[in-house]
Amino acid sequence: WATNRAVLVLLDGEPILRPIPGATLERVINTPALLVHDKANAKYYLAGDGQWFAAGSIQGPWSLAQNPPAAIAALSAAKTNGPAVRDDGAGPRIIVRTNPAELLMTGGLPDFRPIRGTALQYAADTDSQLFFHTTQREAYLLLSGRWFKAKSLNGPWIHVAPRDLPPDFAKIPPGSPQAVVLASVPDTPQAELALL
């Protein structure tokens, strides 16, 4: 869980490095991100947001690279290290994971709002399907059709079988914006239609 600007960079396992011809650079090939290792100064560089970010290790902490080495800057076709996207000049928080992960991002503490006729609240300040059950005092999150729950947004998150969801989920009003999750709630017309 992160608040405000954050970026999740996924690697398929530990970094796999391959030399870039004609340079002392190595590219991390097991990620779609443009991520390179500069052996000369023992730093990692990540292209993103029209800028370069640097860290001493793959896990970070990452910071804006004001003047990346010329060999690094030449790797990106996009304009790099131009004006920051935000007025305050702060770059995003970069989170690198070498195992499967998802990023739950809110604009601060979640802005939970009630769902009429249920003991559920939904987070209005996120693109994720995040809910809070006021009776059980647990957060529920729908990711790729799978439900997870936790006592805290910091986790640990555990998988929830759809049949073990609180009955309130089936009471989400069909015309509401939160009704998109009904296809993942058993015994609802939307779930039956999704099966078809």
C-alpha positions in Angstrom: 0.0 0.0 0.0 1.3 3.4 -0.9 -0.1 6.9 -0.8 0.3 9.6 -3.4 2.7 8.9 -6.3 4.2 5.5 -6.4 5.4 3.2 -9.2 5.8 -0.6 -9.0 8.6 -2.1 -11.1 8.3 -5.9 -11.3 11.2 -8.2 -12.1 10.7 -11.9 -12.9 13.0 -13.1 -10.1 16.4 -11.7 -9.1 17.9 -9.3 -11.7 19.4 -11.0 -14.8 22.0 -8.8 -16.3 23.3 -8.8 -19.9 26.1 -6.6 -21.2 25.2 -3.7 -23.5 27.7 -3.8 -26.4 30.3 -1.0 -26.3 29.6 0.1 -22.8 30.3 -0.8 -19.2 26.6 -1.1 -18.7 24.4 -4.1 -18.2 20.7 -4.2 -18.9 18.3 -6.0 -16.6 16.5 -8.2 -19.0 13.8 -9.8 -16.8 11.6 -6.7 -16.6 9.8 -4.6 -19.3 11.2 -1.5 -17.6 14.4 0.2 -18.9 16.6 -0.7 -16.0 20.4 -0.7 -16.3 23.4 -1.3 -14.1 26.5 0.8 -14.4 29.4 -1.3 -13.2 31.8 1.7 -13.2 29.9 3.5 -10.4 28.0 0.5 -9.0 24.6 2.1 -9.5 21.3 1.1 -11.0 19.4 3.5 -13.3 15.7 3.4 -14.1 14.1 5.3 -17.0 10.6 6.6 -16.3 8.4 9.6 -16.1 10.6 11.2 -18.7 13.5 11.1 -16.3 16.2 8.9 -14.9 16.3 7.6 -11.4 19.3 6.1 -9.6 19.9 3.7 -6.7 22.8 1.9 -5.1 20.9 -1.4 -5.1 18.0 -2.8 -7.0 15.7 -2.4 -4.0 16.6 1.3 -3.6 16.1 3.8 -2.2 15.6 5.5 -5.6 16.1 9.2 -6.3 16.1 11.5 -9.3 19.4 11.4 -11.1 20.1 15.0 -11.9 23.0 14.4 -14.3 23.0 10.7 -15.4 26.2 9.6 -17.2 26.1 10.3 -20.9 26.1 6.5 -21.7 22.9 6.1 -19.6 21.2 9.2 -21.0 21.8 8.0 -24.5 19.8 4.8 -23.9 16.5 6.5 -23.7 14.9 7.9 -26.8 12.5 9.9 -24.7 13.5 13.3 -23.3 15.0 12.6 -19.9 15.7 14.8 -16.9 13.5 17.6 -18.2 11.3 19.6 -15.9 9.7 17.5 -13.2 6.1 16.5 -13.8 5.0 17.8 -10.3 5.3 21.4 -9.3 7.2 20.5 -6.1 9.8 18.6 -8.2 9.3 15.4 -6.2 9.5 12.2 -8.2 7.4 9.1 -7.5 8.3 6.6 -4.9 9.7 3.6 -6.7 9.1 0.2 -5.4 10.9 -2.7 -7.0 9.8 -6.3 -6.4 11.3 -9.6 -7.6 8.3 -11.6 -6.8 4.6 -11.2 -7.8 3.1 -8.1 -6.3 0.4 -5.6 -6.8 0.3 -1.9 -5.9 -2.6 -0.5 -3.9 -2.4 3.3 -4.1 -4.6 5.9 -2.3 -4.3 9.7 -2.2 -3.5 9.6 1.5 -5.5 7.8 4.2 -8.3 6.0 2.3 -11.5 8.1 1.8 -14.0 5.3 2.7 -17.6 6.1 1.9 -20.6 4.0 2.8 -22.5 1.8 0.4 -26.2 2.1 0.9 -27.9 -0.9 2.4 -24.7 -2.7 3.5 -22.0 -2.7 6.2 -19.5 -2.0 3.5 -17.6 1.1 2.6 -15.6 1.7 -0.6 -12.4 3.7 -1.0 -13.2 6.7 -3.2 -9.6 7.9 -3.7 -8.2 4.9 -5.6 -8.5 3.1 -8.9 -8.4 -0.2 -7.0 -11.5 -2.1 -5.8 -10.9 -1.5 -2.1 -13.7 -2.0 0.5 -13.9 -1.9 4.3 -16.4 -4.1 6.2 -17.4 -2.1 9.2 -18.7 -5.1 11.2 -15.7 -7.4 10.7 -13.3 -4.5 10.7 -11.4 -5.9 7.7 -10.3 -4.5 4.3 -11.2 -6.4 1.1 -9.4 -6.0 -2.2 -10.3 -7.4 -5.6 -7.3 -8.0 -7.9 -7.7 -9.8 -11.2 -10.9 -11.5 -10.1 -9.5 -12.7 -6.8 -10.4 -11.4 -3.4 -8.0 -10.7 -0.6 -8.5 -9.4 2.9 -6.4 -7.8 5.7 -6.9 -6.2 9.1 -4.7 -3.4 8.0 -3.9 -1.9 4.5 -0.2 -2.7 5.3 -1.1 -6.4 5.3 -0.6 -9.2 5.5 -3.2 -9.8 2.8 -4.7 -13.3 2.6 -6.7 -14.9 -0.2 -10.5 -15.1 0.4 -12.5 -17.7 -1.5 -15.5 -16.0 -3.0 -17.9 -18.1 -1.0 -16.3 -16.8 2.2 -17.1 -13.1 1.4 -19.5 -11.4 3.8 -23.1 -11.5 2.5 -23.0 -7.7 2.2 -21.1 -7.9 -1.0 -24.1 -9.4 -2.8 -26.1 -6.4 -1.6 -24.1 -3.9 -3.5 -26.6 -1.9 -5.5 -26.4 -3.0 -9.2 -26.6 0.6 -10.5 -23.7 1.9 -8.3 -20.1 2.4 -9.6 -19.0 -0.4 -7.1 -21.3 -2.9 -8.8 -18.4 -3.8 -11.2 -17.3 -6.2 -8.5 -20.5 -8.2 -8.5 -19.2 -10.4 -11.3 -16.8 -11.7 -8.7 -19.4 -12.2 -6.0 -21.1 -15.7 -6.0 -24.8 -16.1 -6.5 -25.3 -12.7 -8.1 -26.8 -12.3 -11.6 -23.6 -10.6 -12.7 -21.5 -13.6 -11.5 -23.8 -16.0 -13.4 -23.5 -13.8 -16.5 -19.7 -13.7 -16.2 -19.7 -17.5 -16.1 -21.6 -17.6 -19.4 
